[in-house]
Amino acid sequence: MSSISPAAAEAPLVLTIDVGTSAVRALLYDRLGRSLEGAEQRAAYEVRTAADGSVDVDAEELLAAVETSIDGLLAQVGPLASQIGAAGTCTFWHNVIGIDAQGKPLTPILTWADTRAASTAARLRQKWDERRYHARTGCPLHPSYLPAKLTWLHDSQPAVFAKVRRWMSFGEFLYYHLFGEAICSVSMASGTGLMNKDTCTWDEEVLASVPLGEGILSPIGDLDQPQRGLRPAYASRWPALANLPWLPAVGDGASSNIGGGCVSPHRITLMVGTSGAMRVVWEARQVMVPFGLWCYHVDCRRLLIGGALSNGGNLISWLRGMFKLEDAEALEEQVAAMEPDAHGLTVLPFLAGERAMGWIGEARAALVGLSLATQPAEVVRAGMEAVAYRFALIYRALNTILPADDTREIIASGNAVLHSPTWMQIMADVLGKPVTAVTGVEASSRGVALLALESLGVLRSLEEVPLALGPTYHPDSIRHERYVRGIERQNRLYDLLIKTGAGTALAE
């Protein structure tokens, strides 16, 4: 759905803060979920990486980026700010920061991609019943989640750990500064690995196994518990926002599904940005989730089930950089001209470790089958196919629990895949199902706006909101059969290099 002019917007408006993996965006939406032209501000920030597996962010820098984006948006829209009726935030899942009694950060924000806790996660797998843990929390034991992260911090940085008075996500840290206190939304809590997925409360059994004290986590709240009343410094800085309801921050995966129109089991989201995910929203009290998938929440009544890949567009960007393939248009043409799986290559795309389906955080990438005749574009094509193979495994697992539905759609989002028609066709051929592009929306920020409008009572049902869809890519049966064999070949290499290797490491 394209943007509309401010003159055509219908009140109330919603301010959204989308904290992505490299930038913050502040946008305005109207009561029909339409973004306003000329009402967007972006502020970049640095994600720091190092060879030891650290992937973190300076909390004060990210807070300043949010403030800058809001400052710029309010200045941009002028008197239109008086029509804002609510505000909401989405942030990347599985992040954590420790603060002191004054709210000052004692640690950087550890992101989902930080793999320094990989060996700790492996030890927890030996000590805990992972299947039972997964059934309680909806999460596997993996360095992305807080049991491994917090245990690793406790063991590796005991002096810092002892000073922490609250562990929280960045969304909570932001609201702590804005309001003086914060709650952790059901959505964000569901991605920690510390929440009981069926009761939407911190899981006492899990907490007892992690080195945490009492009251060191924020209370859990739902989207019907907005915060109001900005602290004086912010109220004077943003008077139009001072007394509005601010929805607790939600996970960007949940908001992306909502904003992309995938609000029921009739539509599955396939997202490829920096990373990747396949997700489905399901309104249910309890679901038995296959091991290998996760189960998070949009809110207490809506589950979000799926799998995530740590390697998506970042793999292709890395390959382009390694081979110095600067002309994206020329590369797309070369890759498109190739026959499916005809390069003789098998790729394990785990540059940033593995999440779904095996969840081996210490896994690393492999490229097998190189010859003197191999061309850089062939490696890129093999990388695209390799990522699609991982999605096929997630899709197979989802099909074991979803209700039978011949009309179910797969909706693609994320700049990495939407900007490559070739990759879109590869996805359709690998899955053996049509894949439709969503167009004209920033799915994560739009999802926040729709959730806020629903919370205000402006929207009766999210399913009533129209969505602009782009082209549909239909699978070819012959290409699909080739890719089925490619998946089997990748699985054999995975078992040999990753699964067996992880088992040997655990045994040692």
PEVEN-V186092 format. One record per run of one state. SS is the DSSP state (H for helix, E for strand, C for the rest). FROM is the first residue (numbers start at 0). LEN is the number of residues. Records with the same first field share a line. If there is no record, write none. Layout:
SS->FROM-LEN ; FROM-LEN
//
This chain:
C->0-3 ; 4-1 ; 8-4 ; 19-3 ; 29-5 ; 44-3 ; 49-5 ; 57-1 ; 91-4 ; 99-5 ; 105-3 ; 110-7 ; 127-2 ; 137-8 ; 156-1 ; 163-2 ; 168-1 ; 179-4 ; 190-4 ; 196-4 ; 202-1 ; 207-9 ; 217-2 ; 221-5 ; 227-4 ; 237-1 ; 241-3 ; 246-3 ; 259-7 ; 272-3 ; 283-10 ; 299-2 ; 309-3 ; 323-4 ; 336-9 ; 348-17 ; 368-7 ; 399-9 ; 413-1 ; 418-2 ; 431-3 ; 438-4 ; 456-5 ; 464-4 ; 473-3 ; 507-1
E->3-1 ; 12-7 ; 22-7 ; 34-10 ; 47-2 ; 54-3 ; 83-8 ; 95-4 ; 104-1 ; 108-2 ; 165-3 ; 183-2 ; 194-2 ; 200-2 ; 216-1 ; 219-2 ; 226-1 ; 244-2 ; 249-2 ; 266-6 ; 275-8 ; 293-6 ; 301-8 ; 345-3 ; 365-3 ; 408-5 ; 434-4 ; 468-5
H->5-3 ; 58-25 ; 117-10 ; 129-8 ; 145-11 ; 157-6 ; 169-10 ; 185-5 ; 203-4 ; 231-6 ; 238-3 ; 251-8 ; 312-11 ; 327-9 ; 375-24 ; 414-4 ; 420-11 ; 442-14 ; 461-3 ; 476-31
//
